[in-house]
Amino acid sequence: MQLRRALGLALVVTAGAFTACKEPPFFPRWDSDMYMPLSTQPVKLGTLFGIATIPPGVAAPDTVTTTQTLSGVLKDILKNVVTDPARCTSTVNPALSCDQLKLTITKTAAIALTDTLFVANAKAGLNAATAGTVVFPISLATSVATKTDSIFLTQPSVAMLQAAGQNGTTLWIMLRGQANSGNGVTITSSDSIAVTTSVTVRISTVHN
């Protein structure tokens, strides 16, 4: 009887040590798609342009920059992003992943926007020349108040997001371009431009 109890205790200890040291191979695994909104907020046009009126035919530069701190669930999701092309490749283009970035831009003034959205894991990476930086051109006509568009991410961009999650670094998000008033427009104190972004990525999941 004592021998049986001793063997039972040994099995429990061994199983506990095994669980603590490595992931049991019999746990089910699968890939799942996760949706993540990224932090953005409306920017007052008066503050953005620094002028009360955009004259006819004059292009005013607009730059909106925000950051997303990676912690908690968001960090865990990004560090487990699938980077293997064999497990996540777009049917549109093999050079692209199945992961997508979605952008919605809204403006309240009658201005046309010609902008590019950049997403990087460092402020210095907010340019098209940096490998892995998300580069997303978007434009709004004067008569269009809101536009939503999305792009498939390249494999280097997916790897950049995974590295940001693994290192817990900040994601930098910047909209940069020009605004044109066409016939001229006066900017009021309530006029703003809002940019919202989200990412849908495929992550590796283990269920226990």
N, C-alpha and C positions, 0 to 999 in steps of 0.2 A: 504494500500500500504506500509506504514512504517512498519507494523507488518510483512508483507511478507518479506521485505528486512532484517529485524532483524532476522527472523527465518532462512533465507538463510545464513546470515553471521554466525549465531550460528552453522549451520551444517558444514560450511567450517572450522571453528575453531576446532570443535569437530573431524572432519575427520583428520585434520592436526595433532592434538594432538595424535590421535590413531596411525597414521603412525609413528610418532616420538617415541612413547613409545613401540610399539610392531610390529611384522611382521604380516601383515594382513593374516588371515588363508586361504584366497581365492587365494593367489599367487601360481602358479603351481610349483611343486617340482619334481626333478628327480635326478638320479645318473648319472654321466658322467665320462668317463675315460680321464685323462689328462697325457700328456707326458712331462717330465721335464729333460733336460740335466743338469748334474752336472759338476762343474768346474774341469778341469784337464789340465795338460800341460806336454809336453815331458820332460823327465829328461835325461841329458847327462850321459852315462854309466861311463865315466871317473870320473865324480863327485860322482856318486852313489857308485862305488866300491872302489875308491881311489887307484886303481892300473892300470898299463898300460897293463898288460897281465894276463889272467886267465890261470894258468898252467893246463895241462891235468889231469883229474880226481879230480880236486880241486873244491869244492863248495864255491862260494862267496856269502855272505848274501846280499840280496837286500831289501831295505825298501823305499817305496815311500809314502809320506804323504802329503795330501792337505786338504784344508778346503773350505766349501761353506757357505757364510754368508746368512742367511735367512731373506729376506726383500721383500717388494713389492708383486708381483704376486706369486712368489715362496712360500713365507710365507703364503699367503692366501690359496694357493692350499693345502699345507701340513696340515694346521690347520683344514681344512674341509675334511680330508681323512676319508672315511667310515671305522669304526672299527667294525661294527656289522657283525658278521659272516653270519647271515641270508641274508644280502644284498650283500655280496661279499666273496664268498667261491670258491676256486679252485675246478674244477671237477676232478682234478688229485688226490687231497688229501684233505679231509675236514679240516685237521689241518692247511692247507695253505690258504692264502687269494688269491684273484684274481689279486692282485697287483704284479708287476714284476720289478726286477732290471736287467738291461742289461749291459754287460761289453764287451768292445773291447780292446784287448791288442796287441800292435804292437812293434816289436823289429827289429833293423837293423843289429845286430851282430849275428854270428852263435853260439848262446848260448841256452841252454835249461833252461826253467823257471818252477819252482814248487812253486806256490805262493797261498796265500789266501787274498782275498779282505775283508776288514772290513769296515762297515759304522756304526757310532754311533753318538749320540748327545752330547758326551763329550770325550775329549782325553783319559780319564781314562777308557772309555768303549771300547777301541779298542782291545778287546780280546774275545775269544769264550765263556768265562765264564759269561759275562755280559748279563743279560736278555734283549732281544730286539735288541742286536747288530746283524747286517746283517753279516753272515759268508758265503763267497763264494769262494770255492776252484777252482783254475784254473791252467792249466799247458800248456806249449808250448814246443814241441820238437825242437831240433836244426834246423831242416829243415823247420819249420813252422814260417813264418814271422808275420802273423796276425791271431788272433782267436777271434771269437765273441760267447758269450754264455749268457744265461739268467737263472734266477731262480725265482720261486714263493716265495714271502715273507711270513714268518710266521705271525700269528696274533700279537705276541708281537713286532715284528719288525715294523709292520704297526702302532701300538700304539706308538712306539718310534718316528716314523716320525711325527705323529700327534702332540705329545707333543713338539717336536722341533719347529713345526710351530706355535703352540699356545704360546710358550714362547719366540719365536724369537731367539732361541739359534743357535749356529754354528753347522753344520754337519761336522764331521770328516771322512775323507776317507783315508784308508791306504792299500797299497799292501805290503805284507811282506812274504818273503820266501827265496829261494836260486836260484842262477844261476850256471850252470855247463857247462863247455866248451867242455867236451868230449875229443877231441884231443888237446885242448889248443887253445886259440884265443887271438889275440892282439886287444885291444880296441883303436879305433881311436877317434879323437876329434869330429867327426860327428856322431858317434854311439849314439843311444838313445833308451829309452823305453818309450812308450806312453800308457797311460791308459785313456780311456774315459768311462764314466758311465752315465746311464740315468735311470729314474724311471717312470713307468707308473702306476698311482694309480687311484682308483675310489673315486670321491669326491661328496659330497652332494651339489646340486645346487638349488637355488631358483631364479626364473625369475620374475622380476617386470617391 
